[in-house]
Amino acid sequence: MAVITEIEDLRKIYKRRVPKMFYDYAESGSWTEQTFRENSSDFDLIKLRQRIAMDMDNRSTKTTMVGQEVAMPVALAPVGLTGMQHADGEIKAAKAAEKFGVPYTLSTMSICSIEDVAAHTSAPFWFQVYTLKDDDFMKRLFDRAKEAKCSALVITVDLQLLGQRHRDLKNGLSAPPKLTPASVANMMTKIPWGLEMLGTKRRFFGNIVGHAKGVTDPSSLSSWTAEAFDQSLDWERIKQFRSWWDGPVILKGILDPEDAKMALNVGADAIVCSNHGGRQLDGALSSIRMLPQIMDAVGDKIEVHLDSGIRSGQDVLKAVALGAKGTMIGRAYTYGLGAMGEAGVTKALEVIHKELDLSMGLCGCQSVEDLDPSNLLIPEDFATRWQASV
Ligand SMILES: Cc1cc2nc3c(=O)[nH]c(=O)nc-3n(C[C@H](O)[C@H](O)[C@H](O)COP(=O)(O)O)c2cc1C
């Protein structure tokens, strides 16, 4: 077996193992994919300040996210269709996160249901909802998450509309995959993936089919999806969702300081500075570039997390040094899951942890709590190069 030392190693194995339709679903952004690319390349513009002869012994990456202890400031982001990347993928990712001591976020658009993940794990996980129109369905989701003892609710606020992702349209993405000559020919080259999929019952959207009104089978799902998202969403509605959940609420998908202030006003406990991994508004700035402005606006009043583009522990370090209390990873663990199931998610977490721990030491820090902008070397115009004209 190949020696895995970095997230990129996992991506290469993942690409070989999983059908093209699902690899492309993860490894893509919307339209030209500029934002998807810059989410990562902007991290490279930030350099680390090397220090020596500082006590680097007894380092700790432990911290808290929304008051919960975490082994490092990293949570697994909600990723739809995870159970198509590997059979029973959500359960496997949740188990890996639990063993590692970081939060797992289950997406509404998961294959394994909330109840199924709860039955196979013992640590509470986080649950993510979209801002949908159907009150009954939303309330039921909240209740199901409560019954499953989810310890935080992540409300994704950047998907009133779906950004256009060319690859998904070209591949005819669906779960389970539609059998076309091209998809069958491709799946014939992914035998281990196919055998594992045949061995599980979990191949449909477990939180939706049989729960949303009128969605009794997978074929009625696409018309439901087209109707379900609330394009007229406003802050009052977000406030209403907040009031339905009595635990921590994290608003995910905030990329503008004005929206960050509104999130504070509606009583969110944390926000995720995120552009959905470059899958929504192509042309938006990267999350790491927007983080300083968001920190200036609300950083002393609310916990700020960051996702989009994180592929290493050094990326985590940079986000935390700029003020993020925690981060989320989406693709980095999805690569691991598709490559090697639960062991691959564990490997992704180990890789990121080791990079974070060693880099922290080489920057002269013993604890993630000690990281701050003085550990970084940042281009002067990093946060100010592009300015809104209001
Ligand atoms: C394949 C895929 C599916 C996703 N599905 C969801 C989802 O169901 N809900 C959600 O809030 N975000 C979803 N996201 C966005 C992630 O939660 C996260 O914001 C993004 O992956 C972060 O960027 P990164 O992949 O570069 O780490 C998805 C991302 C990917 C790559």
The ligand as an SDF file (V2000), in Angstrom:
LIG
                    3D

 31 33  0  0  0  0  0  0  0  0999 V2000
  -19.3960   17.0750   -2.3520 C   0  0  0  0  0  0  0  0  0  0  0  0
  -19.8310   18.1850   -1.4530 C   0  0  0  0  0  0  0  0  0  0  0  0
  -21.1230   18.1780   -0.9500 C   0  0  0  0  0  0  0  0  0  0  0  0
  -21.5320   19.1780   -0.0780 C   0  0  0  0  0  0  0  0  0  0  0  0
  -22.7720   19.1160    0.4810 N   0  0  0  0  0  0  0  0  0  0  0  0
  -23.1370   20.0360    1.4040 C   0  0  0  0  0  0  0  0  0  0  0  0
  -24.3710   19.9090    2.0970 C   0  0  0  0  0  0  0  0  0  0  0  0
  -25.1230   18.9680    1.9080 O   0  0  0  0  0  0  0  0  0  0  0  0
  -24.6740   20.8880    2.9950 N   0  0  0  0  0  0  0  0  0  0  0  0
  -23.8440   21.9450    3.2440 C   0  0  0  0  0  0  0  0  0  0  0  0
  -24.1580   22.7970    4.0630 O   0  0  0  0  0  0  0  0  0  0  0  0
  -22.6640   22.0530    2.6160 N   0  0  0  0  0  0  0  0  0  0  0  0
  -22.2900   21.1280    1.7200 C   0  0  0  0  0  0  0  0  0  0  0  0
  -21.0650   21.2250    1.1210 N   0  0  0  0  0  0  0  0  0  0  0  0
  -20.1520   22.2980    1.5040 C   0  0  0  0  0  0  0  0  0  0  0  0
  -19.2870   21.8620    2.6730 C   0  0  0  0  0  0  0  0  0  0  0  0
  -20.0380   21.7530    3.8400 O   0  0  0  0  0  0  0  0  0  0  0  0
  -18.1410   22.8450    2.9320 C   0  0  0  0  0  0  0  0  0  0  0  0
  -18.6580   24.1380    3.0370 O   0  0  0  0  0  0  0  0  0  0  0  0
  -17.0850   22.7990    1.8290 C   0  0  0  0  0  0  0  0  0  0  0  0
  -16.8470   21.4830    1.4240 O   0  0  0  0  0  0  0  0  0  0  0  0
  -15.8000   23.4080    2.3480 C   0  0  0  0  0  0  0  0  0  0  0  0
  -14.8290   23.4290    1.3650 O   0  0  0  0  0  0  0  0  0  0  0  0
  -13.6800   22.3110    1.1860 P   0  0  0  0  0  0  0  0  0  0  0  0
  -14.3660   21.1360    0.5500 O   0  0  0  0  0  0  0  0  0  0  0  0
  -12.7160   22.9630    0.2970 O   0  0  0  0  0  0  0  0  0  0  0  0
  -13.1760   21.9570    2.5590 O   0  0  0  0  0  0  0  0  0  0  0  0
  -20.6410   20.2220    0.2530 C   0  0  0  0  0  0  0  0  0  0  0  0
  -19.3470   20.2220   -0.2730 C   0  0  0  0  0  0  0  0  0  0  0  0
  -18.9410   19.2160   -1.1020 C   0  0  0  0  0  0  0  0  0  0  0  0
  -17.5290   19.2230   -1.6220 C   0  0  0  0  0  0  0  0  0  0  0  0
  1  2  1  0
  2  3  1  0
  2 30  2  0
  3  4  2  0
  4  5  1  0
  4 28  1  0
  5  6  2  0
  6  7  1  0
  6 13  1  0
  7  8  2  0
  7  9  1  0
  9 10  1  0
 10 11  2  0
 10 12  1  0
 12 13  2  0
 13 14  1  0
 14 15  1  0
 14 28  1  0
 15 16  1  0
 16 17  1  0
 16 18  1  0
 18 19  1  0
 18 20  1  0
 20 21  1  0
 20 22  1  0
 22 23  1  0
 23 24  1  0
 24 25  2  0
 24 26  1  0
 24 27  1  0
 28 29  2  0
 29 30  1  0
 30 31  1  0
M  END
$$$$
